[in-house]
Amino acid sequence: MNGNDARAEGAVIVFDGVCALCSRWVRFLLRFDRRGRYRFAAMQGAHGRALLLQHGLDPDDPLSFLLLDRGRAWTDTDAILQVVGGLGGPWRIVTVLRVLPRAWRDGAYRVLARNRYRWFGRHHRCYLPAPEQAARFLD
């Protein structure tokens, strides 16, 4: 898959498929993304790994969150705010957090990212979607 495929088929979120918190985040998005706007690629899969590398992120030391949408890439808290705001409706209120300096937001995010396995747990294998949601996953 190249960058053009991701743009043509919608927004892609690259997530840590073995992180318990990250898997909950994906389940949250599957529940509230009623338009089916977002697709998902676990960083442990071929597509997710390739997308991280393509955007200068280390798939073997994943401390970043990546969103690709309409030819643009967002990372960390900018990506999170973009995703949640993209859910529409009352979720857009979250984008008010952009008034906080990015260094503060991303600093807090990095602490969470470094400690996610310790605080929330780790799965032995990547998150597996329900059959009706499988088409939204790249690997």
C-alpha positions in Angstrom: 0.0 0.0 0.0 1.3 3.4 -0.8 0.3 6.8 0.6 -2.1 7.4 -2.3 -4.1 4.3 -1.3 -4.5 5.6 2.2 -5.8 8.9 0.9 -8.2 7.3 -1.5 -9.8 5.0 0.9 -10.1 7.3 4.0 -8.3 8.1 7.1 -5.9 5.6 8.6 -5.0 5.3 12.3 -1.8 3.4 13.1 -2.0 1.9 16.6 -0.1 -0.4 18.9 -2.1 -3.7 18.5 -0.8 -5.3 21.6 -1.3 -2.3 24.0 -4.5 -2.8 26.1 -5.1 1.0 26.2 -4.6 1.3 22.4 -7.0 -1.6 21.8 -9.6 0.1 24.0 -9.1 3.3 22.0 -9.8 1.4 18.8 -12.9 -0.1 20.2 -14.0 3.4 21.3 -13.5 4.7 17.8 -15.4 1.7 16.2 -18.3 2.4 18.5 -18.5 6.2 17.9 -17.3 6.5 14.3 -20.8 5.9 13.0 -19.8 7.1 9.5 -17.0 4.5 9.3 -14.5 7.2 8.5 -11.5 5.7 10.2 -9.6 2.6 9.2 -6.9 0.9 11.4 -3.4 -0.5 10.9 -1.7 -2.2 13.8 2.0 -1.2 13.9 2.9 -4.8 14.3 1.4 -5.5 10.8 3.0 -4.9 7.5 0.9 -1.9 6.6 1.2 -0.2 10.0 5.0 -0.8 10.1 5.4 0.6 6.6 3.3 3.7 7.4 5.3 4.4 10.5 8.6 4.1 8.6 7.3 6.2 5.8 6.6 9.0 8.2 9.9 8.8 10.1 8.6 7.0 13.2 10.3 3.9 14.7 7.9 0.9 14.6 10.3 -0.9 17.0 10.1 1.8 19.7 6.6 3.2 19.1 6.0 6.3 21.2 3.9 8.1 18.6 0.3 7.9 17.4 -0.1 8.4 13.7 -3.1 9.6 11.7 -3.1 9.8 7.9 -6.0 11.7 6.3 -6.4 13.5 3.0 -2.7 13.5 2.2 -1.7 14.8 5.6 -0.1 13.1 8.6 -0.6 14.0 12.2 1.2 12.6 15.2 0.7 12.5 19.0 -1.9 14.8 20.5 -2.5 16.6 17.2 -3.5 13.2 15.8 -5.7 12.4 18.8 -7.5 15.8 18.7 -8.0 15.4 14.9 -9.5 11.9 15.3 -11.9 12.8 18.1 -12.9 16.1 16.4 -13.5 14.1 13.2 -16.2 12.0 15.0 -18.4 15.1 14.8 -21.2 16.2 17.0 -20.4 16.8 20.6 -17.0 15.2 20.2 -15.7 18.4 18.5 -15.6 20.1 21.9 -12.3 18.1 22.6 -10.5 20.2 19.9 -10.6 23.2 22.4 -7.5 21.5 23.9 -5.5 22.8 21.0 -5.2 26.1 23.0 -2.8 24.3 25.3 0.8 24.4 24.0 1.7 21.4 21.9 4.8 20.8 24.0 2.7 20.4 27.1 0.1 18.1 25.4 2.8 16.0 23.8 4.9 15.9 26.9 1.9 14.3 28.8 1.3 12.0 25.9 4.9 10.8 25.9 4.7 9.9 29.6 1.5 7.9 28.9 3.1 6.3 25.8 6.2 5.2 27.7 4.2 3.7 30.5 1.2 2.3 28.6 2.1 -1.4 29.1 2.9 -1.0 32.8 -0.2 1.0 33.6 -2.8 -0.6 31.2 -1.3 -4.0 30.3 -0.2 -5.7 27.1 -1.9 -8.4 25.0 0.1 -11.4 23.6 -1.4 -10.8 20.2 -2.9 -7.9 18.2 -6.5 -6.7 18.7 -8.8 -8.8 16.6 -11.9 -7.0 15.3 -15.4 -8.5 15.1 -16.1 -10.0 11.7 -18.4 -7.1 10.7 -15.6 -4.6 11.4 -12.7 -6.6 9.8 -12.9 -4.6 6.5 -11.8 -1.4 8.5 -8.5 -3.0 9.4 -5.6 -3.1 6.9 -3.8 -6.2 8.3 
